[in-house]
Amino acid sequence: MGILRWQAHLNPVLGAGLILGLGVWLIILYRRQRRQYSAKQALVLVVPKILIVLLLILAYFDPVWSVMQRPDENQKVLALVDISSSMEVEDKAEGSRGKRAYTMLEKLTQKLRSSYIDFDTLEFDSEVRKKEEQLAEGIRETDLGKCLVTIADKPDPAALGLSKPTVGGSKYMSVLLLTDGGDEVVQNVKLPEVPVYIVGVGSEPETWNDIAITRIDAPDVVEEQSDFEVTADIVARCASYAFATGVERVNVRVEAKDGQDWETRDSKLVDLTDSRARVKFIVKSPSEMGTKKYRVRVETIDGELSALNNTRIFSIEVRKNTLSVLLFAQQLGWDFRQIYKELSDDTSVALTALFRVSSDRFIVRGSRQKGDENLEAGFPSTKGLLDLYKCVIVGSFPA
């Protein structure tokens, strides 16, 4: 089925005036030629000008011929609707974010139904699940990266349990995510082979009364009975004066999980009248080895939109006799990647990788230590910074 669409580049009133003016000009031109020549001769002189005017009008309307074909019956669009706890927040008069997401999906389904495009719908939080599955109690977090990997590994409806296998198999045309965002930044995630479209569900932050922890900086690995630093960036959004007066002294805590309980390791009062603040904690690691859970928690203020973003949980691995290694490279190559892979798999090594991406820009990856803030400037130029590492490996580069 073909559809002809016109794309005028001027205001409709100006376009109508342009066409009317050209028509009047052709009539006046024909009458002027008619005074000097016969009707046949005048017509021969005016016809080329008429054709030029028609071409100008055609160019003005910029016609586009679109051909619409019915897609393969075995192909569909997979819609993934976020059902994490944050989607239950009612930040608009129209209802919660989850309700608005399903309303948008329903409108889109009705609009595309005439184009023979069908939808399969799944829900996700930290897992991809069917709509009829029972939800877990408590706070449901969002894991966008894990969701995308699941879809990439199962690219057809049968693998997801949505339909029976078809002859020759079937795949989705595209994936549509309706979400208010994940809890963590998604990096280097495996994506499906089909296009992925994301519909953001939310509202303008200027309308919120809300406090949120936007970022947590903490080491991945620490030694037993050692002090390590935890940094939290906190943002306050104040839509009302009453709420703004309550953020002058906000209690922020860093807590460690002990069994089923959380124990406070350090706490500070933070002033958020400037809308944002950074708070640093010094925490002593336990003597037990293994992965330990910590969290930074901001007290909830009366009138706050949601308390879900007042807490951020992170994990730290406690090791014994960790060997601090600095791996430095002027340029990336197979040798750097091989060494990085081998040392990263060694649980007794706290590996810090420093490599150059341009003439004056370096990137740091891996374990960070207290006092290494100037490491992004390049190879350590002071003894104090170099003494943070028990071993330094310099990658190959041209002499």
SVG drawing of the C-alpha trace seen along z (x, -y; Angstrom):
<svg xmlns="http://www.w3.org/2000/svg" viewBox="-7 -44 71 70">
<polyline fill="none" stroke="black" stroke-width="0.4" points="0.0,0.0 1.4,-3.4 0.7,-6.8 1.5,-10.2 2.5,-12.8 3.1,-16.5 5.7,-18.3 5.2,-22.1 8.1,-24.2 6.2,-27.4 3.3,-28.6 0.0,-27.4 -1.2,-31.1 2.1,-32.1 2.0,-29.0 -1.6,-29.8 -0.5,-33.4 2.5,-32.2 0.3,-29.9 -2.3,-32.6 0.4,-35.1 1.9,-32.8 -1.5,-32.0 -2.3,-35.8 1.1,-36.4 0.5,-33.7 -3.0,-35.2 -1.5,-38.7 1.4,-37.3 -1.0,-35.4 -3.2,-38.5 -0.1,-40.6 1.1,-38.0 -2.4,-37.8 -2.3,-41.5 0.7,-40.9 0.2,-37.3 -2.6,-34.9 -4.1,-32.6 -2.0,-29.7 1.3,-31.6 0.6,-33.2 -0.1,-29.7 3.2,-28.3 5.0,-31.2 3.2,-30.8 3.2,-26.9 6.9,-26.6 6.4,-29.2 3.3,-27.3 5.5,-24.1 8.2,-26.0 5.6,-27.4 4.1,-23.9 7.6,-22.5 8.1,-25.3 4.8,-24.5 5.7,-20.8 9.1,-21.5 7.4,-23.7 5.1,-20.9 7.9,-18.3 5.9,-15.2 7.0,-11.9 5.7,-8.5 5.8,-6.0 5.3,-2.3 3.8,-0.4 4.2,3.4 2.7,5.8 5.6,7.3 6.2,11.0 3.5,12.6 6.2,14.3 7.7,10.9 6.6,8.8 7.7,5.9 8.7,6.8 7.5,4.3 9.3,4.3 7.5,2.4 9.4,1.4 7.6,2.6 10.3,1.6 9.2,-0.1 10.1,-3.5 7.4,-3.1 4.7,-3.2 5.7,-6.9 2.8,-9.2 4.6,-12.3 1.8,-13.5 -1.9,-14.0 -2.5,-11.3 -1.3,-8.6 1.8,-6.6 4.6,-6.1 3.6,-2.5 0.1,-3.5 1.2,-6.1 3.6,-3.6 0.8,-1.1 -1.4,-3.9 1.3,-5.0 1.8,-1.3 -2.0,-0.9 -2.2,-4.0 0.8,-2.9 -0.6,0.6 -3.9,-0.8 -2.1,-3.2 0.1,-0.5 -2.6,2.2 -3.7,0.7 -0.2,1.4 -0.4,5.0 2.2,4.7 1.6,6.8 3.2,6.5 4.3,9.0 4.6,7.5 6.9,8.5 7.7,6.8 11.0,6.4 12.7,5.1 15.9,7.0 14.6,9.9 12.5,10.2 9.1,11.8 5.7,12.4 2.8,10.1 0.9,12.7 3.8,13.6 3.5,12.7 5.7,9.8 8.2,10.1 7.4,8.3 9.5,5.3 11.5,2.9 12.0,4.0 15.2,2.6 15.9,2.1 18.6,3.8 18.5,2.6 21.8,4.2 20.6,7.7 17.3,7.2 19.0,6.3 21.4,9.3 18.4,11.6 16.7,10.3 19.9,10.6 20.4,14.2 16.7,15.0 15.9,13.2 12.6,15.0 9.2,15.4 9.5,19.2 12.7,18.8 10.9,16.3 8.0,18.6 5.5,16.3 4.5,18.5 5.1,21.9 8.0,22.4 7.1,21.7 8.4,23.2 11.8,21.6 11.8,19.8 10.6,16.2 12.4,13.1 11.3,9.7 11.6,6.7 12.6,4.4 12.5,4.0 10.7,1.1 11.6,0.3 9.2,-1.8 11.1,-2.8 12.0,-5.6 15.7,-4.5 17.9,-2.1 19.5,-2.2 23.0,-2.1 24.7,-3.3 24.7,-0.6 28.2,-0.1 29.4,2.3 26.2,4.3 25.4,6.9 22.6,5.6 20.0,7.4 20.6,7.6 17.4,5.7 16.9,2.0 16.2,1.0 13.9,-2.0 13.5,-3.6 10.5,-5.6 11.3,-7.6 8.5,-7.8 8.7,-10.6 8.2,-14.2 10.2,-17.4 12.5,-17.4 11.7,-21.0 8.2,-19.9 9.6,-17.5 10.3,-17.7 12.9,-15.1 16.4,-14.1 18.4,-11.6 21.9,-10.0 23.2,-10.4 26.6,-8.7 28.6,-6.5 32.4,-6.3 33.9,-3.4 36.8,-1.0 36.0,2.5 38.6,4.2 40.0,3.3 42.3,5.1 41.2,6.4 41.1,4.0 42.0,1.1 40.4,-2.4 38.7,-3.1 36.9,-6.2 33.3,-6.3 32.0,-9.4 28.4,-10.2 27.0,-12.9 23.5,-14.1 21.0,-16.3 18.0,-18.1 15.1,-19.3 12.8,-21.7 9.6,-22.7 8.1,-24.3 9.5,-26.7 8.4,-24.5 10.4,-21.5 13.5,-23.8 13.6,-24.8 13.8,-21.1 17.0,-20.3 19.3,-22.6 20.5,-19.8 20.0,-16.3 21.4,-13.3 23.5,-11.0 24.7,-7.6 26.9,-4.8 25.9,-1.4 27.2,2.1 25.0,5.2 25.5,7.6 23.3,10.6 19.8,9.2 20.4,5.9 22.2,2.7 24.7,1.1 25.8,-2.5 29.6,-3.0 29.6,-6.8 27.1,-9.6 27.2,-13.3 24.9,-16.3 24.8,-17.8 23.5,-21.2 21.5,-20.9 20.4,-24.4 22.6,-24.8 20.8,-21.8 23.8,-19.5 26.5,-18.4 29.3,-15.8 29.9,-13.9 32.9,-11.7 33.1,-8.9 36.0,-7.0 35.1,-3.4 37.1,-0.6 36.8,2.8 36.0,5.9 38.4,8.7 36.3,11.3 37.2,12.1 34.6,12.0 32.1,9.7 30.5,7.3 27.4,5.1 27.3,1.4 24.7,-1.3 24.6,-5.1 21.2,-6.3 19.8,-9.8 17.0,-10.5 13.5,-11.0 12.1,-14.5 8.3,-15.2 6.7,-15.8 9.3,-14.0 8.1,-12.5 9.8,-9.1 12.3,-7.6 13.5,-5.0 16.4,-7.1 17.5,-8.0 19.4,-4.7 22.2,-3.2 23.6,0.2 27.1,1.3 29.5,4.2 33.1,4.3 35.4,7.3 37.6,7.7 40.9,9.4 44.0,10.4 47.5,9.3 46.4,7.6 49.1,6.8 48.6,3.3 49.7,3.3 49.8,0.4 49.6,1.3 50.6,-1.6 50.4,-1.8 51.1,-4.5 49.1,-2.7 46.6,0.2 47.6,3.5 47.3,7.2 49.9,7.4 48.1,4.8 44.8,6.6 46.4,10.0 48.2,8.8 45.0,6.9 42.9,10.0 45.3,12.3 45.8,10.0 42.1,9.1 41.3,12.8 43.8,13.0 41.9,12.4 45.1,11.5 45.9,8.5 44.3,5.1 44.9,4.0 44.9,0.3 45.1,-0.2 46.3,-3.5 46.3,-4.0 46.5,-6.9 43.7,-7.7 45.1,-10.9 48.2,-13.1 47.1,-14.6 44.2,-12.4 44.5,-9.2 41.9,-6.8 42.0,-4.9 40.3,-1.5 40.2,1.0 40.9,0.5 41.4,-3.0 43.3,-3.9 43.2,-6.9 45.5,-9.6 45.5,-8.6 43.3,-11.6 46.1,-12.9 46.5,-9.6 44.4,-10.8 47.2,-13.3 49.5,-10.4 52.2,-8.2 53.0,-9.1 55.5,-12.0 55.8,-12.0 57.2,-9.4 54.2,-9.6 51.9,-8.6 54.2,-5.9 54.5,-4.4 50.8,-3.5 51.7,-0.5 53.9,2.5 54.4,3.4 54.5,1.3 54.2,2.8 55.0,0.6 53.6,1.7 55.5,1.7 55.6,-1.6 57.9,-3.1 61.2,-4.3"/>
</svg>
